[in-house]
Amino acid sequence: MINEIVVLGELSMREDVSMEEYNQLLGQMYKIVTAMPGFQSVKKYTAEDGDTVNIYRFESEAALEAWRTQPDHVAAMKRGHDEFYAGGHLQICKVIREVGFKKS
């Protein structure tokens, strides 16, 4: 049974953001999330128009909930909303089917 959760995130930055501070905070969060049980991956894609999408994968809803409620992450989300982001949109999706192949 597939329980994987995929989070699609789009965030737009404020114009007056210190990218140095933002990237430092992102680095701290990356260290924490990659060590959490059930975390699978995170990837960032940038479209031709400059919009970016982050794709986070967790093995279960419980793993995602543990990340969502992790105290340092909660503080970072608040700081992001207060200092860094002009807006954003998240979609939390359950994987209902997974198919693939690999040629040898």
ROTORGU-190563 format. One record per residue: x, y, z of N, C-alpha, C, CB in turn. Coordinates in steps of 0.02 Angstrom, whole numbers, padded with zeros to 5 digits. Glycine has a CB too. Example, Ala and Ser with C-alpha at 12.3 -4.5 7.8 and 13.67 -1.06 7.14 Angstrom:
+--------+--------+--------+--------+--------+--------+--------+--------+--------+--------+--------+--------+
:    n.u :    n.v :    n.w :   ca.u :   ca.v :   ca.w :    c.u :    c.v :    c.w :   cb.u :   cb.v :   cb.w :
+--------+--------+--------+--------+--------+--------+--------+--------+--------+--------+--------+--------+
:  00660 : -00284 :  00390 :  00615 : -00225 :  00390 :  00660 : -00165 :  00390 :  00565 : -00224 :  00452 :
:  00642 : -00112 :  00354 :  00684 : -00053 :  00357 :  00645 :  00002 :  00394 :  00704 : -00030 :  00286 :
+--------+--------+--------+--------+--------+--------+--------+--------+--------+--------+--------+--------+
//
This chain:
+--------+--------+--------+--------+--------+--------+--------+--------+--------+--------+--------+--------+
:    n.u :    n.v :    n.w :   ca.u :   ca.v :   ca.w :    c.u :    c.v :    c.w :   cb.u :   cb.v :   cb.w :
+--------+--------+--------+--------+--------+--------+--------+--------+--------+--------+--------+--------+
:  00042 : -00060 :  00000 :  00000 :  00000 :  00000 :  00044 :  00062 :  00000 : -00048 :  00000 :  00062 :
:  00027 :  00109 : -00041 :  00064 :  00171 : -00046 :  00036 :  00221 :  00004 :  00062 :  00200 : -00118 :
:  00080 :  00249 :  00046 :  00059 :  00300 :  00094 :  00095 :  00366 :  00083 :  00072 :  00275 :  00165 :
:  00136 :  00369 :  00031 :  00179 :  00427 :  00021 :  00138 :  00492 :  00016 :  00221 :  00417 : -00041 :
:  00166 :  00545 :  00044 :  00137 :  00611 :  00042 :  00185 :  00657 :  00004 :  00123 :  00639 :  00114 :
:  00158 :  00695 : -00043 :  00197 :  00743 : -00081 :  00170 :  00812 : -00066 :  00193 :  00728 : -00158 :
:  00215 :  00858 : -00050 :  00196 :  00927 : -00036 :  00226 :  00970 : -00092 :  00221 :  00951 :  00035 :
:  00182 :  01006 : -00127 :  00203 :  01053 : -00179 :  00199 :  01123 : -00149 :  00159 :  01047 : -00243 :
:  00254 :  01159 : -00150 :  00255 :  01225 : -00119 :  00279 :  01278 : -00167 :  00298 :  01224 : -00059 :
:  00240 :  01332 : -00170 :  00259 :  01391 : -00208 :  00262 :  01449 : -00159 :  00209 :  01406 : -00268 :
:  00320 :  01483 : -00156 :  00327 :  01540 : -00112 :  00357 :  01598 : -00151 :  00372 :  01522 : -00051 :
:  00330 :  01657 : -00139 :  00359 :  01716 : -00170 :  00391 :  01759 : -00116 :  00305 :  01757 : -00210 :
:  00450 :  01783 : -00131 :  00489 :  01821 : -00083 :  00471 :  01895 : -00084 :  00564 :  01812 : -00097 :
:  00479 :  01927 : -00027 :  00474 :  01999 : -00023 :  00535 :  02030 : -00057 :  00467 :  02024 :  00052 :
:  00529 :  02090 : -00080 :  00584 :  02123 : -00115 :  00641 :  02143 : -00068 :  00559 :  02183 : -00151 :
:  00626 :  02156 : -00005 :  00676 :  02181 :  00042 :  00709 :  02127 :  00084 :  00645 :  02231 :  00087 :
:  00706 :  02065 :  00062 :  00731 :  02008 :  00100 :  00807 :  02004 :  00099 :  00702 :  01943 :  00073 :
:  00836 :  01988 :  00157 :  00907 :  01972 :  00160 :  00914 :  01899 :  00139 :  00937 :  01985 :  00232 :
:  00937 :  01887 :  00079 :  00943 :  01819 :  00054 :  00996 :  01780 :  00094 :  00961 :  01818 : -00020 :
:  01044 :  01815 :  00121 :  01095 :  01781 :  00163 :  01061 :  01751 :  00225 :  01151 :  01831 :  00184 :
:  01019 :  01790 :  00259 :  00983 :  01765 :  00317 :  00934 :  01710 :  00298 :  00945 :  01822 :  00352 :
:  00899 :  01719 :  00243 :  00851 :  01669 :  00220 :  00886 :  01603 :  00204 :  00814 :  01695 :  00158 :
:  00941 :  01605 :  00167 :  00977 :  01545 :  00150 :  01007 :  01510 :  00211 :  01032 :  01561 :  00100 :
:  01027 :  01549 :  00261 :  01052 :  01520 :  00323 :  00995 :  01481 :  00358 :  01080 :  01575 :  00370 :
:  00936 :  01510 :  00361 :  00879 :  01477 :  00391 :  00860 :  01414 :  00352 :  00819 :  01525 :  00395 :
:  00861 :  01419 :  00285 :  00846 :  01360 :  00244 :  00896 :  01303 :  00258 :  00848 :  01378 :  00169 :
:  00959 :  01320 :  00265 :  01010 :  01270 :  00279 :  00997 :  01235 :  00345 :  01078 :  01301 :  00280 :
:  00978 :  01273 :  00396 :  00961 :  01244 :  00461 :  00902 :  01197 :  00455 :  00947 :  01299 :  00513 :
:  00850 :  01218 :  00419 :  00790 :  01176 :  00412 :  00806 :  01113 :  00372 :  00734 :  01215 :  00377 :
:  00849 :  01119 :  00321 :  00867 :  01061 :  00281 :  00902 :  01008 :  00324 :  00912 :  01082 :  00222 :
:  00947 :  01030 :  00368 :  00982 :  00983 :  00412 :  00932 :  00946 :  00457 :  01034 :  01020 :  00455 :
:  00882 :  00982 :  00481 :  00834 :  00950 :  00526 :  00789 :  00902 :  00488 :  00791 :  01004 :  00561 :
:  00760 :  00925 :  00432 :  00711 :  00883 :  00396 :  00744 :  00820 :  00368 :  00678 :  00923 :  00340 :
:  00805 :  00825 :  00343 :  00837 :  00766 :  00314 :  00854 :  00714 :  00366 :  00900 :  00786 :  00277 :
:  00857 :  00733 :  00429 :  00871 :  00685 :  00483 :  00807 :  00655 :  00513 :  00910 :  00719 :  00538 :
:  00749 :  00679 :  00492 :  00686 :  00656 :  00522 :  00664 :  00589 :  00491 :  00631 :  00708 :  00512 :
:  00640 :  00543 :  00533 :  00614 :  00480 :  00507 :  00556 :  00494 :  00459 :  00591 :  00434 :  00565 :
:  00557 :  00459 :  00402 :  00502 :  00466 :  00354 :  00512 :  00519 :  00301 :  00441 :  00480 :  00389 :
:  00563 :  00562 :  00309 :  00578 :  00610 :  00256 :  00611 :  00573 :  00199 :  00624 :  00668 :  00283 :
:  00590 :  00588 :  00137 :  00619 :  00554 :  00079 :  00661 :  00600 :  00036 :  00564 :  00524 :  00037 :
:  00635 :  00659 :  00018 :  00674 :  00704 : -00025 :  00642 :  00772 : -00030 :  00681 :  00673 : -00095 :
:  00681 :  00820 : -00054 :  00656 :  00885 : -00072 :  00694 :  00907 : -00135 :  00666 :  00937 : -00014 :
:  00656 :  00935 : -00183 :  00686 :  00959 : -00245 :  00653 :  01026 : -00262 :  00676 :  00908 : -00303 :
:  00691 :  01069 : -00294 :  00666 :  01135 : -00314 :  00673 :  01142 : -00389 :  00705 :  01192 : -00277 :
:  00619 :  01167 : -00420 :  00619 :  01178 : -00492 :  00599 :  01250 : -00506 :  00569 :  01129 : -00527 :
:  00633 :  01280 : -00556 :  00617 :  01348 : -00576 :  00594 :  01347 : -00649 :  00679 :  01395 : -00567 :
:  00535 :  01376 : -00660 :  00506 :  01379 : -00727 :  00539 :  01435 : -00767 :  00430 :  01390 : -00723 :
:  00527 :  01435 : -00832 :  00555 :  01487 : -00876 :  00533 :  01557 : -00855 :  00535 :  01475 : -00947 :
:  00473 :  01563 : -00825 :  00449 :  01629 : -00804 :  00475 :  01650 : -00736 :  00373 :  01629 : -00804 :
:  00517 :  01607 : -00704 :  00546 :  01624 : -00641 :  00510 :  01596 : -00580 :  00549 :  01697 : -00634 :
:  00448 :  01572 : -00589 :  00413 :  01541 : -00533 :  00450 :  01479 : -00511 :  00339 :  01524 : -00553 :
:  00451 :  01467 : -00445 :  00483 :  01407 : -00418 :  00433 :  01363 : -00383 :  00540 :  01427 : -00371 :
:  00446 :  01298 : -00385 :  00405 :  01249 : -00350 :  00453 :  01203 : -00313 :  00360 :  01208 : -00401 :
:  00437 :  01192 : -00250 :  00474 :  01143 : -00209 :  00431 :  01082 : -00202 :  00494 :  01173 : -00140 :
:  00462 :  01023 : -00208 :  00427 :  00960 : -00200 :  00458 :  00922 : -00142 :  00429 :  00918 : -00266 :
:  00419 :  00912 : -00091 :  00441 :  00876 : -00031 :  00406 :  00808 : -00031 :  00426 :  00916 :  00035 :
:  00443 :  00756 : -00014 :  00414 :  00688 : -00010 :  00424 :  00660 :  00059 :  00445 :  00642 : -00064 :
:  00370 :  00634 :  00088 :  00371 :  00601 :  00152 :  00339 :  00532 :  00145 :  00335 :  00643 :  00207 :
:  00362 :  00484 :  00184 :  00336 :  00416 :  00176 :  00266 :  00407 :  00203 :  00382 :  00368 :  00211 :
:  00241 :  00455 :  00244 :  00174 :  00447 :  00273 :  00149 :  00514 :  00299 :  00175 :  00395 :  00330 :
:  00085 :  00516 :  00313 :  00055 :  00576 :  00344 :  00086 :  00588 :  00412 : -00021 :  00569 :  00350 :
:  00101 :  00534 :  00449 :  00131 :  00542 :  00515 :  00200 :  00575 :  00510 :  00137 :  00473 :  00551 :
:  00239 :  00557 :  00459 :  00305 :  00587 :  00450 :  00298 :  00661 :  00433 :  00344 :  00551 :  00394 :
:  00250 :  00678 :  00390 :  00238 :  00748 :  00373 :  00214 :  00787 :  00435 :  00186 :  00754 :  00317 :
:  00170 :  00758 :  00473 :  00145 :  00792 :  00533 :  00201 :  00803 :  00583 :  00089 :  00750 :  00566 :
:  00247 :  00756 :  00589 :  00305 :  00765 :  00634 :  00347 :  00824 :  00612 :  00348 :  00701 :  00637 :
:  00356 :  00833 :  00546 :  00393 :  00890 :  00519 :  00353 :  00955 :  00529 :  00409 :  00879 :  00445 :
:  00289 :  00953 :  00514 :  00248 :  01013 :  00520 :  00248 :  01040 :  00591 :  00176 :  00998 :  00498 :
:  00252 :  00997 :  00640 :  00247 :  01018 :  00710 :  00315 :  01020 :  00746 :  00201 :  00971 :  00748 :
:  00368 :  01006 :  00711 :  00435 :  01008 :  00741 :  00448 :  01080 :  00763 :  00490 :  00983 :  00690 :
:  00467 :  01091 :  00827 :  00471 :  01159 :  00855 :  00515 :  01208 :  00816 :  00497 :  01155 :  00925 :
:  00573 :  01187 :  00793 :  00616 :  01233 :  00755 :  00584 :  01250 :  00687 :  00685 :  01202 :  00744 :
:  00548 :  01202 :  00658 :  00514 :  01214 :  00594 :  00456 :  01262 :  00604 :  00490 :  01148 :  00564 :
:  00419 :  01253 :  00659 :  00363 :  01299 :  00674 :  00389 :  01370 :  00681 :  00326 :  01277 :  00739 :
:  00445 :  01379 :  00716 :  00474 :  01446 :  00724 :  00499 :  01473 :  00657 :  00533 :  01443 :  00775 :
:  00527 :  01430 :  00615 :  00551 :  01452 :  00549 :  00493 :  01472 :  00505 :  00592 :  01396 :  00516 :
:  00437 :  01435 :  00508 :  00378 :  01454 :  00467 :  00353 :  01523 :  00489 :  00322 :  01401 :  00475 :
:  00350 :  01535 :  00554 :  00327 :  01600 :  00578 :  00374 :  01655 :  00553 :  00322 :  01601 :  00655 :
:  00439 :  01642 :  00559 :  00487 :  01692 :  00536 :  00480 :  01703 :  00460 :  00559 :  01669 :  00553 :
:  00470 :  01649 :  00423 :  00460 :  01656 :  00351 :  00402 :  01700 :  00333 :  00451 :  01588 :  00319 :
:  00345 :  01689 :  00368 :  00286 :  01730 :  00355 :  00296 :  01802 :  00377 :  00225 :  01701 :  00391 :
:  00332 :  01813 :  00431 :  00342 :  01880 :  00457 :  00395 :  01920 :  00418 :  00363 :  01877 :  00529 :
:  00448 :  01886 :  00395 :  00506 :  01922 :  00369 :  00522 :  01910 :  00295 :  00566 :  01903 :  00408 :
:  00507 :  01851 :  00268 :  00534 :  01833 :  00203 :  00483 :  01829 :  00147 :  00569 :  01769 :  00209 :
:  00424 :  01802 :  00160 :  00378 :  01786 :  00106 :  00326 :  01840 :  00094 :  00344 :  01721 :  00121 :
:  00313 :  01853 :  00030 :  00258 :  01897 :  00010 :  00194 :  01857 :  00003 :  00275 :  01934 : -00055 :
:  00200 :  01793 : -00010 :  00142 :  01750 : -00019 :  00164 :  01679 : -00034 :  00096 :  01776 : -00074 :
:  00117 :  01635 : -00034 :  00134 :  01566 : -00049 :  00073 :  01521 : -00055 :  00179 :  01539 :  00003 :
:  00086 :  01460 : -00075 :  00032 :  01412 : -00087 :  00062 :  01342 : -00077 :  00000 :  01420 : -00158 :
:  00030 :  01301 : -00036 :  00051 :  01232 : -00027 : -00005 :  01185 : -00046 :  00074 :  01220 :  00045 :
:  00013 :  01130 : -00076 : -00035 :  01076 : -00088 : -00005 :  01013 : -00057 : -00049 :  01066 : -00166 :
: -00045 :  00979 : -00015 : -00024 :  00917 :  00016 : -00063 :  00862 : -00018 : -00036 :  00918 :  00095 :
: -00026 :  00815 : -00049 : -00057 :  00765 : -00093 : -00039 :  00695 : -00070 : -00035 :  00776 : -00166 :
: -00087 :  00649 : -00073 : -00074 :  00579 : -00062 : -00060 :  00546 : -00129 : -00134 :  00544 : -00025 :
: -00009 :  00505 : -00131 :  00006 :  00467 : -00191 : -00044 :  00410 : -00194 :  00080 :  00442 : -00192 :
: -00082 :  00406 : -00249 : -00132 :  00353 : -00255 : -00108 :  00296 : -00300 : -00196 :  00381 : -00283 :
: -00058 :  00310 : -00340 : -00031 :  00258 : -00383 :  00040 :  00279 : -00401 : -00074 :  00247 : -00448 :
:  00084 :  00230 : -00407 :  00152 :  00244 : -00427 :  00174 :  00191 : -00476 :  00199 :  00247 : -00366 :
:  00197 :  00212 : -00533 :  00222 :  00166 : -00584 :  00290 :  00191 : -00608 :  00171 :  00160 : -00644 :
:  00329 :  00148 : -00635 :  00393 :  00168 : -00660 :  00430 :  00109 : -00690 :  00435 :  00200 : -00605 :
:  00486 :  00123 : -00721 :  00528 :  00070 : -00747 :  00599 :  00095 : -00753 :  00502 :  00046 : -00816 :
:  00644 :  00048 : -00758 :  00714 :  00066 : -00766 :  00746 :  00016 : -00814 :  00751 :  00067 : -00697 :
:  00775 :  00041 : -00867 :  00809 : -00002 : -00915 :  00879 : -00018 : -00889 :  00812 :  00031 : -00986 :
:  00898 : -00080 : -00898 :  00965 : -00099 : -00874 :  01017 : -00096 : -00928 :  00963 : -00169 : -00846 :
+--------+--------+--------+--------+--------+--------+--------+--------+--------+--------+--------+--------+
//
